[in-house]
Amino acid sequence: MDYLYIKSLHIIFVTTWFAGLFYIIRLFIYFKEAEEKEEPAKSILQNQYALMSKRLWYIITWPSAILASIFAYWMLFINPSFLTQKWMIIKLLFVVALYAYHWSCHVILNQMINGSIKISSFKLRIWNEVATIILFAVVFLVVLKNAINWIFGVLGIVLISVLLMLGIKLYKRIRANNDWDKT
């Protein structure tokens, strides 16, 4: 029974971790796009986005990542046989990739705090989809375990990536044709 409580807490903190990762990139995009605004709007918006980002990052995202990992290690401690299963090893590789992604967001946050993000808002939109791809891969791995056909799984992830990139390009085109930013 204790295992199910630990698993539940792991799932909760993975969810809040991903929520933080998804939202932080949106804040980076808004900060970057505020560079095009006239003063004082530019400074007001960028200061607010930087404050929101720091709070999100240090109060929600980092603690969620750490707690999700603690509960994951605890589950592996209780049931070390998971480490002999191929799906778990692959999942752990995706977790390493997720931490690399998390760290890259931390680097961008530091750029924001120093006043300028070096990546374009378009590239940030694309970068935002990396976490989505990792989430898809991990969920399918955990749910399907050995039942997943890796050829179709890899092709599915690639297809999802292509569709996300096309969606981003379509959004960019629609946004350029509308005056959403002028309100």
Secondary structure in CASP SS format (residue, H / E / C, confidence):
PFRMAT SS
TARGET T0000
AUTHOR 0000-0000-0000
METHOD secondary structure of the structure
MODEL  1
M C 1.00
D H 1.00
Y H 1.00
L H 1.00
Y H 1.00
I H 1.00
K H 1.00
S H 1.00
L H 1.00
H H 1.00
I H 1.00
I H 1.00
F H 1.00
V H 1.00
T H 1.00
T H 1.00
W H 1.00
F H 1.00
A H 1.00
G H 1.00
L H 1.00
F H 1.00
Y H 1.00
I H 1.00
I H 1.00
R H 1.00
L H 1.00
F H 1.00
I H 1.00
Y H 1.00
F H 1.00
K H 1.00
E H 1.00
A H 1.00
E C 1.00
E C 1.00
K C 1.00
E C 1.00
E C 1.00
P C 1.00
A H 1.00
K H 1.00
S H 1.00
I H 1.00
L H 1.00
Q H 1.00
N H 1.00
Q H 1.00
Y H 1.00
A H 1.00
L H 1.00
M H 1.00
S H 1.00
K H 1.00
R H 1.00
L H 1.00
W H 1.00
Y H 1.00
I H 1.00
I H 1.00
T H 1.00
W H 1.00
P H 1.00
S H 1.00
A H 1.00
I H 1.00
L H 1.00
A H 1.00
S H 1.00
I H 1.00
F H 1.00
A H 1.00
Y H 1.00
W H 1.00
M H 1.00
L H 1.00
F H 1.00
I H 1.00
N C 1.00
P H 1.00
S H 1.00
F H 1.00
L H 1.00
T H 1.00
Q C 1.00
K H 1.00
W H 1.00
M H 1.00
I H 1.00
I H 1.00
K H 1.00
L H 1.00
L H 1.00
F H 1.00
V H 1.00
V H 1.00
A H 1.00
L H 1.00
Y H 1.00
A H 1.00
Y H 1.00
H H 1.00
W H 1.00
S H 1.00
C H 1.00
H H 1.00
V H 1.00
I H 1.00
L H 1.00
N H 1.00
Q H 1.00
M H 1.00
I H 1.00
N C 1.00
G C 1.00
S C 1.00
I C 1.00
K C 1.00
I C 1.00
S C 1.00
S H 1.00
F H 1.00
K H 1.00
L H 1.00
R H 1.00
I H 1.00
W H 1.00
N H 1.00
E H 1.00
V H 1.00
A H 1.00
T H 1.00
I H 1.00
I H 1.00
L H 1.00
F H 1.00
A H 1.00
V H 1.00
V H 1.00
F H 1.00
L H 1.00
V H 1.00
V H 1.00
L H 1.00
K H 1.00
N H 1.00
A H 1.00
I C 1.00
N C 1.00
W H 1.00
I H 1.00
F H 1.00
G H 1.00
V H 1.00
L H 1.00
G H 1.00
I H 1.00
V H 1.00
L H 1.00
I H 1.00
S H 1.00
V H 1.00
L H 1.00
L H 1.00
M H 1.00
L H 1.00
G H 1.00
I H 1.00
K H 1.00
L H 1.00
Y H 1.00
K H 1.00
R H 1.00
I H 1.00
R H 1.00
A H 1.00
N H 1.00
N C 1.00
D C 1.00
W H 1.00
D H 1.00
K H 1.00
T C 1.00
END
